[in-house]
Amino acid sequence: MARSVRIVCAGGMAATLAAPAFAQEAANAPLQRVEITGSSIKRASAETASPIQVISRDDLVKSGKSTVAEYLQTLTADGAGSLPTTFGNGFAAGSTAISLRGLGATSTLVLLNGRRMAPFARADDGQKSFTDLSSVPMNIVERIEVLKDGASSLYGADAIAGVVNIILRKDFTGLEFKGETGWSRYDDAKQNKASLTWGTGSLDEDKYNWVINAEYSQNDKLAASARKDRDWIGHGDLRPWGYPLGTQFANGYISGSSASPSPAGALRDPNTKQYVALPGCEQFSNVTPADPKGGCLWYQDKFRSMLPEVEGINLYTRGTWQINDNLQAYTELGFSERKASFTLTPGSTSSTVVFPGTNGGPNQIINYGNDIVMGANHPQNPYGKPVLMRYSLWDVGASTRTAENRFNRFVVGLKGSNAGWDWETGYTHSQSSLDLDWTNMLNMKALKAALANGTYLIGAQASKNPQSVYDAIRTTATSHSTTKLDIVDFKASRELFELPGGAMGLAIGGEHRREKLDNPSLSGTEDGTINSSYTAAFGDSKVSAIYVEALAPVWKGVEVTGAMRYDKYDHFNSTTPKLGLKWTPVKSFALRGTYSEGFRAPSAAENNPLSQAVGSAPVRDPIRCPNGTPAAGGATTTDCAISVQAIKIGNPDLQPEKSKGYTLGMVWDPIQDLSLAVDAWKIKRSNEINPVSYAEAALSPTAVRNSAQNLVDANGNPIPNTGTLLVLSGAYRNSSYTQVSGVDLDVKQRLRLGQYGRATIGLNWTHVASWLRVESDTLQYQFAGTHGNCDTSNCAGTPKNKGTLTASWDIDQFNLATQVNYRSSMKNIKFEGDLCASKLADGTPAPNGCRLASFTTVDLTGRWNFSKQLTLTASVSNLFDRVAPLDPLTYGGISFNPMDASGAIGRYFKLGANYKFF
């Protein structure tokens, strides 16, 4: 029992699935000292005050997940800002990331074998630098250590919410092949994966080890329309469930003086100022019921992907040489290539684009909706004068957006022991490159000219266009971005002298790091030529750091730890301390707590004046939809959740974000084979780097509106500055603070079943008590239990409770495991106290009285060790085929929340085999 508790102390608030088994196996072995994530002092695994979750190789296999990202995004500590594979219309489409405590991927530090990796070559939301988990090979992972505590005192920037340290195998010998295939109950969304691992040499006997791993994976694309018979999943049209016509995924409708782009086209009558649809809609769209105002109604699920087509390879090799008893050399080489392709909707004539002014001048905005007209002599213009128009270019085709990411990493290092010191030094070079290829983009200037002079026919007559017209207006936009990271590091630790509770430990270390980012915008965006806005980031930064850490067992059962790090950047410096205390009054019980400070340096996307991002998100227009009700004079329900663009500009005067974190918890083995851990946590991140919130920017006089669609008064006169929202703007600023708090619970029971084998039951639970963002003394947003924060990533929301219940049974050569995944319900409001974000057509708050239902799924996996060489595996995700609740607000999925993706895809099967040749 006692040793089990001490392992839990090391494993942190979540006693891992493998911890009791490991503890039992180690019971009769000498207690070895190891290095744990969050500390540079080698220690017995019992000796830590920070909560750490250790995920073993066996845990990964039992989960049935195919990638590291898939598994990590099931952790209860993962929250808003996490990037799933399904998010194809985001800035960083094609990547995956984890967001501990919902503080965003940029506040979670991801390490590979204890060292940083080059970040993804395009920032999330055009702002947040993060590590792409897709570049990590799955089948060579030895374990993953998740530190759920601040760690800037050791690792420097970004470790505000915690650290994820992915540790790959270093001592493999033999030759092993693994293959896996998967498919949904609809016989689509197919996945195939194969890996080959070879290793030779024993460090003890041969004085060397070399391991090589190669992985290949391929996933089929899944169209949103492929789930048209799965209730509301993938449906942009939610009228069958009581919602109004104009959801965020609706297009082609007419609303008086405004209209949405349609494949038939609509022209604005110069006399009545109303839009009138051109004939021929029936050959494009069969949506029923049709638009009552005559528009050619269609929804984005006709084109959009739910899952991307993905193809990737991962190569990894590591060599280790034991030069003598006190010196070891090693090197690592890694390469990955991943190509992800998403399909999005065709372009339209009414795009609004933003691009930099000449010679650093103010941003330029072109509202092509007011700039492009159908010429007076155009064959399809019945009015005899130039008229405004709305047209979606289905004849050009849907846009396929491909992101091809290449990642490489080289590490060389030495480690040894001399004069009582254990030391290690190394050099790391890491580089990520990203090639974007967006097909069927529009040359807006050529399109404008062709419509003005009548050489381009639209809608029902588009088939008459010669190829030369399409050659002029259709283009492919590309960009090539890179990030580079170079690090030289050194660390050393030793025991100093004896204290009443044991030996005093000391560690020192330092590093010098250089990071470069070159992320140019897509071709054609620099001058507003194509139907996409300018988004780019550039930067080159250097940082040097030193740190010290001490471990003091001041009394028997009482351990105090402390660490301090100093970082020197080009324009600022930071000193971050950490203190920890663990008290073990009896062997089966321990109390622990930590205090830590942290920071996040401004990224190149945030502090370089040459950097700029333009993104979009839904916002309630405070002028056209006051108090959640469309204003008289021409506003519609669309104005209550309109998707607008926002310009975010780099600010060289930014200071780093600062944080203070606290943990307080206990670990307890009340009876044999039962372990329990409870940890309360609180993080305050201040001086935050944010653009003006969308809600705040919508009230600003700098908001750009469509003057051609102003509201009208009772006499029919236009009301200035009341047109539909187009563009919001604001530079990044140090402004608000965020304070989050909650409790983690972990319970694990090991069962000894005699001749019936052994079993393990575990419960992992995270409760978010508060997720508060404070902009000023009078403006604050409480997101806990709501659908906010919708200004970030994919508007997935912040459920108060997430839990996983696991059970595993081993008997003879068989293993059966199951996992129950739970997410609590959320209010369908953007922050506490706000109006309901969605309404039914009759004005009733929706869904379910303004609450997104909770969601629970069950996964099942099985393993059969057929022989010493052959192991067969099978798994079923979403065993009971639960359908994800209807979510009308998120833009991360069409009518389903991205956290509930398994409920959108449906029951999913996998079969696999693992063969060991020798």
Beta strands, then each sheet from edge to edge (+ up, - down):
strand 1: 33-34
strand 2: 43-44
strand 3: 52-56
strand 4: 108-112
strand 5: 115-116
strand 6: 141-147
strand 7: 162-168
strand 8: 174-184
strand 9: 191-200
strand 10: 208-219
strand 11: 222-223
strand 12: 250-251
strand 13: 254-255
strand 14: 258-259
strand 15: 266-268
strand 16: 275-277
strand 17: 298-299
strand 18: 305-307
strand 19: 309-324
strand 20: 327-344
strand 21: 352-355
strand 22: 364-367
strand 23: 373-374
strand 24: 387-390
strand 25: 399-418
strand 26: 421-442
strand 27: 474-499
strand 28: 502-519
strand 29: 537-555
strand 30: 558-569
strand 31: 573-586
strand 32: 589-600
strand 33: 612-619
strand 34: 642-649
strand 35: 657-668
strand 36: 674-686
strand 37: 689-690
strand 38: 704-705
strand 39: 725-731
strand 40: 733-734
strand 41: 737-752
strand 42: 758-774
strand 43: 780-782
strand 44: 801-811
strand 45: 814-823
strand 46: 826-827
strand 47: 838-839
strand 48: 845-846
strand 49: 851-852
strand 50: 855-865
strand 51: 870-877
strand 52: 908-916
sheet 1: 1+ 2-
sheet 2: 3+ 6- 7+ 4+ 5-
sheet 3: 43+ 42- 41+ 36- 35+ 32- 31+ 30- 29+ 28- 27+ 26- 25+ 20- 19+ 10- 9+ 8- 52+ 51- 50+ 45- 44+
sheet 4: 11+ 18-
sheet 5: 12+ 17-
sheet 6: 13+ 14-
sheet 7: 16+ 15- 24+ 23-
sheet 8: 21+ 22-
sheet 9: 33+ 34- 39- 38+
sheet 10: 37+ 40-
sheet 11: 46+ 49-
sheet 12: 47+ 48-
end
